Amino acid sequence: MSLMFASPVVTPTVGSFTFSSRRRSNYIVMSAVRSNSTSLCPVLTKFQKDCATPTPYLREVANAIANDMRAGLAVDGGGDLEMILTYVDALPSGNEEGLFYALDLGGTNFRVRSVQLGGREERVVATESEQISIPHKLMVGTSEELFGFIATKLASFVAKEKPGRFRLEQGKKREIGFTFSFPVKQTSIDSGTLIKWTKGFNVSGMEGKNVVACLNEAMEARGLDMRVSALVNDGVGTLAGARYWDEDVMVGVILGTGTNACYVEQKHAIPKLQSKSSSGITIINTEWGGFSKILPWTIFDREMDEKSLNPGEHLYEKMISGMYLGEIVRRVLLQMCETTDLFGQFVPVKLSTPFALRTEHLCKIQEDNTDDLQIVGSVLYDNLELEATNLEARRRVVELCDTVVKRGGRLAGAGVVALLEKIEEDTKRMSSGKRTVVAMDGALYEKYPQYREYMQDVLVELLGHKLASYVAIKHTKDVSGLGAALLAATNSIY
């Protein structure tokens, strides 16, 4: 399998770990009964046992995900996975020509991109992009204010185009692929109603409204001759953008702060399409983060879930995505600190602060190859004020990080296998020796080598060496914008 590896992590300068009386106020003295043996850490031992993901268990997970996929394809709400119809029935071929745009709205910034396509020979002739910050007042204002702001910035972007680089055919409107990364009930390739705002947005008067109509109206009100041709999410954009360069791409996976996956499905395998055309292919947005069956849930996962913004939801995402791995480690580490003297007699207040430890810190810990694990000590001290001067304590922290990351990577691998086996049911691609490509994007996949390796191992374990040899995992960084523009092209009204 082809895997793209991130550049080495730059390790921080190691500071002093000597306890200082000046910092004593930031610690809590524990009076609970502790284990005074550094060779025993029952909290970690039990956690490792509870997190185990042996191959037979992962086979059950992959089967359960695949069963939920089939249930979701049969009827809306049939299983944990929503299996949303994207109405993307035509994928980029490489023959696309003309000027198209992508607009990505999914956070505190939005990005606009122009792409001049030159057909199979020239491919991407020219591209330009701009990232624009959204004022907070617009994130909680009215729909007219938000989309009016976006349309104004789009008009400014178009006005700066260099005529020699970008060329719109006479008589044609500019067409956009709109990546809208909020929960939407899609009703066609170019329409969808907002289910709810997330990520700090709370724009009034929008729920149940067609988000494409809101943007089209704002552009028209400003005299901007543009229209949305395709409404997509970032997973679909990643699959489409990767497919443009490689026709064997069948799956798009996002593994970053959050996670999602989409794949190419045969229409005849989707019972809920009913009277709609049952020939050809379409992309299904799985929303796989919502999977919740037979997961290796521990008391720490349960406590974190209870304190989350969406308790009881997205349990798979909370085990495999970058937002949560560091928090699980912190919660286990806190209990280890409270019940043993592995880290001394004091529990730093910072260790009780939710999300004080991030996934990037775990990566630094696991990449420490110094004899005395100095970088581990530095990360613990700098981020948690934890005085882990004892080499045994540092080793236990490395073990803990590895346990959480191994569980996450292996569970993600089981999800990828479920997608590949669902595709295999109807196409027999791998068994006939045909290459199948999984396009991956997201900082967790890009920057965490150990996570990637654990995920890759599972593909071989569950598929076997022969079938796995026909699977390629490709890191396709930032292709979702290109994918959105390409989907505007493949769904052009002209």
GIDATA-V546045 format. One record per residue. N is the residue number from 1. RES is the residue in one letter. PHI is phi in radians with two decimals (* if undefined). PSI is psi in whole degrees, 0 to 359 (none if undefined). OMEGA is omega in degrees with one decimal (NA if undefined). Layout:
# GIDATA-V546045
{{N RES PHI PSI OMEGA} {N RES PHI PSI OMEGA}}
This chain:
# GIDATA-V546045
{{1 M * 143 -179.6} {2 S -1.63 123 179.5} {3 L -2.19 134 176.6} {4 M -1.65 127 -177.0} {5 F -1.72 145 179.2} {6 A -1.30 160 175.2} {7 S -1.18 152 -176.1} {8 P -1.01 144 178.6} {9 V -1.30 134 176.7} {10 V -1.38 122 -176.2} {11 T -1.48 146 -176.3} {12 P -1.34 161 174.4} {13 T -1.22 134 -177.3} {14 V -1.39 130 179.0} {15 G -1.70 188 178.8} {16 S -1.49 144 -179.6} {17 F -1.99 13 -179.9} {18 T -1.23 133 -180.0} {19 F -1.15 133 -178.5} {20 S -2.02 137 179.6} {21 S -1.11 336 179.6} {22 R -1.12 332 -176.1} {23 R -1.69 359 -172.8} {24 R -1.04 331 -178.9} {25 S -1.17 343 179.8} {26 N -1.56 9 -178.2} {27 Y -2.10 153 174.6} {28 I -1.94 127 176.8} {29 V -1.40 126 -177.1} {30 M -1.59 130 178.5} {31 S -1.78 354 -179.7} {32 A -1.13 156 178.3} {33 V -1.16 130 -178.3} {34 R -2.07 155 168.4} {35 S -1.39 131 -179.5} {36 N -1.76 15 179.2} {37 S -1.88 122 179.5} {38 T -1.28 349 179.4} {39 S -1.51 350 179.4} {40 L -2.04 130 175.6} {41 C -2.52 79 -174.2} {42 P -1.01 328 179.2} {43 V -1.06 311 -179.1} {44 L -1.18 318 -179.3} {45 T -1.03 314 179.7} {46 K -1.16 319 -179.9} {47 F -1.08 316 178.9} {48 Q -1.06 320 179.1} {49 K -1.14 316 -178.6} {50 D -1.19 335 -177.2} {51 C -1.62 359 -174.8} {52 A -1.01 138 179.7} {53 T -2.28 65 179.0} {54 P -1.12 160 -175.3} {55 T -0.95 313 -179.7} {56 P -1.05 324 178.5} {57 Y -1.17 318 179.5} {58 L -1.15 329 174.8} {59 R -1.08 319 177.3} {60 E -1.12 319 178.9} {61 V -1.09 312 179.8} {62 A -1.04 318 179.0} {63 N -1.13 320 -179.5} {64 A -1.16 320 177.4} {65 I -1.12 316 179.7} {66 A -1.09 320 177.7} {67 N -1.11 320 177.2} {68 D -1.16 326 176.2} {69 M -1.07 312 -179.3} {70 R -1.10 319 179.7} {71 A -1.11 320 179.4} {72 G -1.25 333 176.5} {73 L -1.33 334 -178.7} {74 A -1.31 317 -177.0} {75 V -2.73 143 176.8} {76 D -1.03 131 -179.4} {77 G 1.42 11 -177.6} {78 G -1.21 334 -179.8} {79 G -2.60 188 179.4} {80 D -1.12 325 -177.5} {81 L -1.49 130 -174.6} {82 E -1.26 330 177.7} {83 M 0.88 60 -173.4} {84 I -1.35 133 174.2} {85 L -1.24 128 -178.5} {86 T -1.71 346 -176.6} {87 Y 1.13 16 172.4} {88 V -1.54 95 -176.0} {89 D -1.83 354 177.8} {90 A -2.27 124 -178.6} {91 L -1.77 155 -179.9} {92 P -0.97 139 -177.6} {93 S -1.95 344 -173.8} {94 G 1.74 350 -179.3} {95 N -1.60 359 -175.0} {96 E -1.11 138 178.5} {97 E -2.33 150 175.3} {98 G 2.02 184 -178.5} {99 L -1.79 125 -180.0} {100 F -2.39 164 -173.3} {101 Y -2.26 157 173.7} {102 A -2.27 138 175.3} {103 L -2.20 124 -176.8} {104 D -2.04 112 177.8} {105 L -2.08 115 -177.6} {106 G -2.80 10 -178.2} {107 G -2.96 206 -176.2} {108 T -1.34 351 173.2} {109 N -2.13 155 166.4} {110 F -2.18 153 -176.0} {111 R -2.12 136 175.6} {112 V -2.09 142 -176.1} {113 R -2.46 140 172.9} {114 S -1.95 141 -177.8} {115 V -2.37 122 174.1} {116 Q -1.70 115 -177.1} {117 L -1.75 138 -175.5} {118 G -2.06 24 178.7} {119 G 1.39 188 -172.7} {120 R -1.10 327 -177.5} {121 E -1.35 314 -173.7} {122 E -1.70 339 -179.8} {123 R 0.95 238 -178.8} {124 V -1.50 106 -176.9} {125 V -1.36 317 -179.3} {126 A -2.70 150 176.2} {127 T -2.61 146 179.6} {128 E -2.48 143 178.4} {129 S -2.48 160 179.0} {130 E -2.58 137 176.6} {131 Q -1.89 132 -173.9} {132 I -2.21 131 179.6} {133 S -1.39 138 178.9} {134 I -1.69 120 177.5} {135 P -1.00 141 -175.7} {136 H -1.02 325 -177.9} {137 K -1.08 332 178.4} {138 L -1.37 336 178.3} {139 M -1.24 341 179.7} {140 V -2.19 19 -179.3} {141 G -1.67 219 179.8} {142 T -1.78 163 179.5} {143 S -1.12 324 179.3} {144 E -1.09 320 180.0} {145 E -1.19 314 -177.3} {146 L -1.14 307 -176.8} {147 F -1.27 334 173.4} {148 G -1.14 318 177.2} {149 F -1.08 314 -179.7} {150 I -1.09 316 -179.1} {151 A -1.12 321 177.9} {152 T -1.09 316 179.8} {153 K -1.20 325 175.4} {154 L -1.09 316 179.3} {155 A -1.06 319 178.2} {156 S -1.12 320 179.4} {157 F -1.10 315 -179.2} {158 V -1.14 322 -178.1} {159 A -1.12 336 -178.4} {160 K -1.56 0 -178.9} {161 E -1.07 139 176.7} {162 K -1.50 118 -176.0} {163 P -0.98 328 -179.2} {164 G -1.23 333 -176.9} {165 R -1.66 324 -175.2} {166 F -2.09 132 -171.1} {167 R -2.37 115 177.2} {168 L -1.73 129 -179.3} {169 E -1.13 142 -176.8} {170 Q -1.06 137 177.3} {171 G 1.52 359 -178.8} {172 K -1.82 145 171.2} {173 K -1.41 153 171.1} {174 R -1.26 136 -177.2} {175 E -2.07 141 -173.6} {176 I -2.10 143 164.2} {177 G -1.71 119 -172.1} {178 F -1.82 109 174.8} {179 T -1.54 111 -176.6} {180 F -2.08 100 -170.9} {181 S -1.62 55 172.9} {182 F -2.30 158 -178.3} {183 P -1.05 123 -176.1} {184 V -2.36 141 169.2} {185 K -1.66 105 -175.6} {186 Q -1.40 136 -177.5} {187 T -2.00 345 174.2} {188 S -2.88 179 -178.6} {189 I -1.10 335 -176.9} {190 D -2.17 31 174.4} {191 S -2.72 150 178.6} {192 G -3.00 144 -178.9} {193 T -1.80 139 179.5} {194 L -1.17 130 175.2} {195 I -1.50 309 176.1} {196 K -2.84 154 174.8} {197 W -1.43 149 173.8} {198 T -2.41 185 173.4} {199 K 1.03 33 175.8} {200 G 1.55 358 177.1} {201 F -1.53 142 173.2} {202 N -2.67 64 -177.0} {203 V -1.37 126 -174.1} {204 S -1.28 152 174.1} {205 G 1.24 23 -174.6} {206 M -1.93 330 -173.7} {207 E -1.09 128 -176.6} {208 G 1.52 357 179.5} {209 K -1.59 152 175.1} {210 N -1.32 112 -174.9} {211 V -1.16 329 178.5} {212 V -1.17 317 178.9} {213 A -1.07 322 179.2} {214 C -1.06 316 -179.7} {215 L -1.25 316 179.3} {216 N -1.04 318 179.4} {217 E -1.14 320 179.5} {218 A -1.14 320 178.8} {219 M -1.17 319 179.6} {220 E -1.12 320 -179.6} {221 A -1.10 336 -179.8} {222 R -1.77 12 177.1} {223 G 1.22 23 -179.1} {224 L -1.61 118 -174.5} {225 D -1.44 71 -176.6} {226 M -2.40 153 174.3} {227 R -2.55 153 176.9} {228 V -1.47 124 178.9} {229 S -1.77 339 -178.3} {230 A -2.60 132 175.0} {231 L -1.89 121 -174.8} {232 V -2.41 169 168.8} {233 N -1.90 177 -172.4} {234 D -1.20 330 177.5} {235 G -1.15 315 178.0} {236 V -1.10 319 177.7} {237 G -1.08 321 178.5} {238 T -1.13 315 178.7} {239 L -1.08 314 -178.0} {240 A -1.15 317 -179.8} {241 G -1.13 322 178.4} {242 A -1.26 323 -179.2} {243 R -1.10 329 179.2} {244 Y -1.02 324 -178.3} {245 W -1.67 343 -174.7} {246 D -2.61 108 -174.2} {247 E -1.23 353 178.4} {248 D -1.55 1 177.6} {249 V -1.22 122 -178.1} {250 M -2.13 347 -175.3} {251 V -2.38 142 172.3} {252 G -2.17 126 -178.2} {253 V -2.22 134 172.9} {254 I -1.87 121 174.5} {255 L -2.21 91 -179.0} {256 G -2.40 227 174.4} {257 T -1.00 316 172.9} {258 G -2.01 189 -179.8} {259 T -2.62 150 173.3} {260 N -2.85 167 178.8} {261 A -2.59 147 173.6} {262 C -2.39 162 -177.0} {263 Y -2.71 166 179.1} {264 V -1.53 121 -178.4} {265 E -2.04 150 174.0} {266 Q -1.38 131 -176.3} {267 K -1.06 328 -178.5} {268 H -1.21 348 179.3} {269 A -1.66 13 -177.9} {270 I -2.07 89 -178.0} {271 P -0.98 326 -174.8} {272 K -1.28 356 174.0} {273 L -1.19 334 176.9} {274 Q 0.92 244 -172.3} {275 S -1.36 352 -179.0} {276 K -1.21 164 -179.6} {277 S -0.90 132 -178.6} {278 S -1.88 12 177.7} {279 S -1.81 155 177.1} {280 G 1.52 199 -175.6} {281 I -2.19 166 173.4} {282 T -2.68 163 176.3} {283 I -1.66 133 175.6} {284 I -1.86 129 173.9} {285 N -1.60 108 -171.8} {286 T -1.27 329 -169.0} {287 E 0.90 51 -172.6} {288 W -1.18 346 177.2} {289 G -1.02 339 -178.0} {290 G -1.43 356 -179.8} {291 F -1.08 140 -175.1} {292 S -2.44 358 -173.8} {293 K -1.45 146 174.6} {294 I 0.76 34 177.5} {295 L -1.44 150 -178.8} {296 P -1.37 71 -176.6} {297 W -1.32 132 175.9} {298 T -1.96 173 177.5} {299 I -1.07 330 -179.4} {300 F -1.26 322 175.7} {301 D -1.12 319 -178.4} {302 R -1.12 316 179.9} {303 E -1.13 318 179.0} {304 M -1.12 318 179.8} {305 D -1.09 317 -179.1} {306 E -1.06 328 -178.7} {307 K -1.57 356 -175.6} {308 S -1.37 171 178.9} {309 L -1.27 340 -178.1} {310 N -2.32 64 -177.7} {311 P -0.98 139 179.1} {312 G 1.42 358 -178.2} {313 E -2.07 156 174.3} {314 H 0.91 49 -176.8} {315 L -1.22 323 176.9} {316 Y -1.11 316 178.0} {317 E -1.03 323 -178.2} {318 K -1.25 348 177.1} {319 M -1.76 337 -172.1} {320 I -2.06 349 -173.0} {321 S -1.74 161 -171.8} {322 G -1.12 335 -177.2} {323 M -1.15 330 -166.5} {324 Y -1.92 342 -173.7} {325 L -1.04 315 -179.6} {326 G -1.14 325 -179.6} {327 E -1.20 323 177.0} {328 I -1.11 315 178.0} {329 V -1.03 316 -178.8} {330 R -1.05 318 -178.0} {331 R -1.15 319 177.5} {332 V -1.18 317 -179.3} {333 L -1.05 321 178.6} {334 L -1.07 314 179.8} {335 Q -1.20 325 175.2} {336 M -1.06 319 -178.1} {337 C -1.19 325 -177.6} {338 E -1.36 337 -171.8} {339 T -1.98 356 175.8} {340 T -2.37 168 175.4} {341 D -1.76 22 -179.0} {342 L -1.00 328 -177.2} {343 F -2.00 24 179.2} {344 G 1.58 191 -173.5} {345 Q -1.64 4 -173.9} {346 F -2.19 142 174.7} {347 V -1.86 112 179.9} {348 P -1.09 140 179.5} {349 V -1.01 324 -177.1} {350 K -1.08 331 179.2} {351 L -1.17 341 178.2} {352 S -1.60 3 -178.3} {353 T -1.55 118 -179.8} {354 P -0.97 138 176.2} {355 F 1.09 23 175.3} {356 A -1.21 336 178.3} {357 L -1.91 126 -177.0} {358 R -1.90 166 -177.3} {359 T -1.09 327 178.1} {360 E -1.10 330 177.2} {361 H -1.21 322 177.8} {362 L -1.07 320 -179.8} {363 C -1.08 317 178.3} {364 K -1.09 319 179.4} {365 I -1.08 315 -176.7} {366 Q -1.28 340 179.8} {367 E -1.63 4 179.4} {368 D -1.30 114 178.4} {369 N -1.99 20 175.8} {370 T -1.30 153 -175.7} {371 D -1.07 321 -176.7} {372 D -1.83 16 177.4} {373 L 0.90 47 -178.7} {374 Q -1.10 325 -177.9} {375 I -1.19 324 175.4} {376 V -1.01 312 178.4} {377 G -1.04 320 -179.5} {378 S -1.13 315 -179.8} {379 V -1.09 316 -179.3} {380 L -1.12 319 -178.0} {381 Y -1.26 314 -176.1} {382 D -1.17 327 -172.8} {383 N -1.83 334 -177.3} {384 L -2.17 357 -175.3} {385 E 0.98 34 -178.5} {386 L -1.65 123 -175.4} {387 E -1.51 71 -177.6} {388 A -1.53 64 -178.1} {389 T -1.34 342 -177.9} {390 N -1.38 127 -178.4} {391 L -1.07 324 178.2} {392 E -1.07 319 179.3} {393 A -1.11 318 -179.8} {394 R -1.13 321 177.9} {395 R -1.09 320 178.9} {396 R -1.13 324 177.5} {397 V -1.15 318 177.1} {398 V -1.07 317 177.7} {399 E -1.03 316 -179.0} {400 L -1.10 312 178.9} {401 C -1.02 316 -179.1} {402 D -1.11 322 179.6} {403 T -1.07 314 -177.8} {404 V -1.21 316 -177.6} {405 V -1.24 321 177.9} {406 K -1.09 315 178.1} {407 R -1.06 314 -178.8} {408 G -1.09 311 -178.9} {409 G -1.10 319 -178.5} {410 R -1.24 323 175.6} {411 L -1.15 321 176.2} {412 A -1.09 320 178.0} {413 G -1.07 321 177.7} {414 A -1.10 324 177.0} {415 G -1.14 317 178.2} {416 V -1.10 318 178.3} {417 V -1.07 319 178.5} {418 A -1.02 318 178.7} {419 L -1.13 314 -178.5} {420 L -1.10 319 -179.3} {421 E -1.24 329 175.6} {422 K -1.16 318 177.2} {423 I -1.11 318 -177.9} {424 E -1.10 326 179.8} {425 E -0.89 315 -172.6} {426 D -1.75 339 -173.6} {427 T -1.94 336 -175.6} {428 K 0.92 35 -177.2} {429 R -1.07 304 -174.0} {430 M -1.17 317 -177.8} {431 S -1.18 339 176.1} {432 S -1.65 8 175.7} {433 G 1.48 15 -179.0} {434 K -1.58 136 -178.8} {435 R -1.18 139 176.8} {436 T -2.25 126 -173.7} {437 V -1.90 133 173.2} {438 V -1.84 116 178.6} {439 A -1.53 122 -176.9} {440 M -1.99 138 171.3} {441 D -2.48 163 -179.5} {442 G 2.10 145 -174.0} {443 A -1.13 327 -179.8} {444 L -1.09 313 178.6} {445 Y -1.16 318 -175.1} {446 E -1.17 318 -166.2} {447 K -1.87 1 -175.9} {448 Y -2.14 89 -175.5} {449 P -1.00 320 -177.8} {450 Q -1.11 320 178.6} {451 Y -1.05 313 179.3} {452 R -1.01 315 -177.2} {453 E -1.14 318 178.4} {454 Y -1.09 320 179.3} {455 M -1.14 316 -178.6} {456 Q -1.12 322 179.7} {457 D -0.97 321 -175.5} {458 V -1.16 326 178.9} {459 L -1.04 318 179.2} {460 V -1.23 317 -178.5} {461 E -1.07 318 -173.8} {462 L -1.60 328 -179.4} {463 L -1.59 336 -172.9} {464 G 1.54 157 -174.9} {465 H -1.07 321 -175.1} {466 K -1.14 306 -179.4} {467 L -1.15 320 -179.1} {468 A -1.08 333 -179.6} {469 S -1.18 344 178.3} {470 Y -1.67 4 179.7} {471 V -1.82 132 173.9} {472 A -2.09 129 173.7} {473 I -1.78 120 -176.5} {474 K -1.99 131 172.9} {475 H -1.42 115 -176.9} {476 T -2.06 80 -172.7} {477 K -1.25 131 172.2} {478 D 0.96 38 176.7} {479 V -1.67 357 -175.3} {480 S -1.15 328 177.1} {481 G -1.14 315 175.8} {482 L -1.07 318 180.0} {483 G -1.05 319 179.3} {484 A -1.11 318 178.2} {485 A -1.13 321 179.4} {486 L -1.15 323 178.7} {487 L -1.23 332 171.7} {488 A -1.13 323 -179.7} {489 A -1.23 314 -176.8} {490 T -1.24 341 178.7} {491 N -1.96 24 179.6} {492 S -1.07 146 178.5} {493 I -1.36 350 -176.6} {494 Y -1.69 none NA}}
